[in-house]
């Protein structure tokens, strides 16, 4: 009765007030505890995200996601590899910082450090004495006493455009960080790197893109002048790329001595050089004859009948292409003829289509097919192989690969990700050396296609996010408030 009387008179009993205060304190405590838990979970998740790179890569072409090739190499590391980024962490390139964090997350054998070169002149001097010049925003990769430095400019693909007034402009089009970093990891960690020697002294036409592709794909690249330089013991493949002058018999004797110990030969024959009797004769001894016929394609070509898109032959080199849908372009190539000479077994690697035709290189005056033209298909790339006894006394196989085309490894073709020209080079070398670690990691595209939006689209977009959505939320809030008040 007393409580009822006080309630009727508007006086809240003390017991009820104490109960309400306890409830309020409990609500505040629960609220503070919830906020603390949320902040704690956020801190833990943020730390884990930073440490283990638990991030979704929503960029086009998965710019920051490491390829399976890199993951496989990192999983086989036995010693710790350190990436030292040459700048303070707060000033580091955002893209490179993300890539480095992905490496650290992929392997416990990868350490990442950030060093300000201005604050550490002793580090700069130490590596200067080793012949390594450190520069800001580059990455120093070390493992034990081995080290390799990658400047910032080599971690990106940069396109240079010349203006009409002689000026030049630069634009970053791709991220090459994974290719360069993984190659450096392989080099400094002492993983097996077969040697590939490019010949010199015959006006060779091997492009920088070709050498860089091989060097960045787990091969130790060198240059050799046959008859002058000694071919190192670790060299497993000699590459003759676009020689414009013939080799002497003495030089071929040096090459033959290299082959006698189980070496391999890769010849990219210049199609515009009419005759190289000694080199062509050596290839013929392996069952591969370079003809004087240039192959043309009326349909399966790119922009010109001379730029043929060949079919793949039955060869172990082409196993990769059976599993990866791609195509090659061979600009201006000669046909090859195969025989099984001197116990060599020859195989067609690439051939033209049955609709192709061929013209004599010297007398060709038109690209149009005529009645005198030979009719395809033609062999345009081939291997010759022989058995030999290796240093361990075991039977092994050595190879000669030949293609009468040099245009296919020029920059514009090797750097085009949609073409398989770079893959062909690496599959040939892998087949010859039994090297399963080929690092043809594609450059990640950093250019984005523009999105065209009409004026009407912009108005509708603005109306929805600026007017309709906020107004809907406001009206919903008013409705909930009024409903609760009346209840």
HELIX and SHEET records of a PDB file:
HELIX    1   1 UNK A    2  UNK A    8  1                                   7    
HELIX    2   2 UNK A   14  UNK A   52  1                                  39    
HELIX    3   3 UNK A   68  UNK A   75  1                                   8    
HELIX    4   4 UNK A   89  UNK A   91  5                                   3    
HELIX    5   5 UNK A   94  UNK A  106  1                                  13    
HELIX    6   6 UNK A  117  UNK A  119  5                                   3    
HELIX    7   7 UNK A  121  UNK A  129  1                                   9    
HELIX    8   8 UNK A  152  UNK A  154  5                                   3    
HELIX    9   9 UNK A  177  UNK A  188  1                                  12    
HELIX   10  10 UNK A  208  UNK A  215  1                                   8    
HELIX   11  11 UNK A  249  UNK A  260  1                                  12    
HELIX   12  12 UNK A  277  UNK A  285  1                                   9    
HELIX   13  13 UNK A  316  UNK A  318  5                                   3    
HELIX   14  14 UNK A  319  UNK A  323  1                                   5    
HELIX   15  15 UNK A  341  UNK A  343  5                                   3    
HELIX   16  16 UNK A  407  UNK A  409  5                                   3    
HELIX   17  17 UNK A  411  UNK A  414  1                                   4    
HELIX   18  18 UNK A  421  UNK A  433  1                                  13    
HELIX   19  19 UNK A  455  UNK A  462  1                                   8    
HELIX   20  20 UNK A  463  UNK A  468  3                                   6    
HELIX   21  21 UNK A  469  UNK A  486  1                                  18    
SHEET    1   A 4 UNK A 110  UNK A 114  0                                        
SHEET    2   A 4 UNK A  81  UNK A  85  1                                        
SHEET    3   A 4 UNK A 139  UNK A 143 -1                                        
SHEET    4   A 4 UNK A 146  UNK A 150 -1                                        
SHEET    1   B 3 UNK A 156  UNK A 162  0                                        
SHEET    2   B 3 UNK A 168  UNK A 175 -1                                        
SHEET    3   B 3 UNK A 444  UNK A 445 -1                                        
SHEET    1   C 8 UNK A 219  UNK A 224  0                                        
SHEET    2   C 8 UNK A 194  UNK A 199  1                                        
SHEET    3   C 8 UNK A 235  UNK A 241  1                                        
SHEET    4   C 8 UNK A 264  UNK A 268  1                                        
SHEET    5   C 8 UNK A 395  UNK A 403  1                                        
SHEET    6   C 8 UNK A 379  UNK A 389 -1                                        
SHEET    7   C 8 UNK A 345  UNK A 351 -1                                        
SHEET    8   C 8 UNK A 311  UNK A 312 -1                                        
SHEET    1   D 4 UNK A 334  UNK A 338  0                                        
SHEET    2   D 4 UNK A 288  UNK A 296 -1                                        
SHEET    3   D 4 UNK A 357  UNK A 360 -1                                        
SHEET    4   D 4 UNK A 374  UNK A 375 -1                                        
SHEET    1   E 2 UNK A 307  UNK A 308  0                                        
SHEET    2   E 2 UNK A 330  UNK A 331 -1                                        
END                                                                             
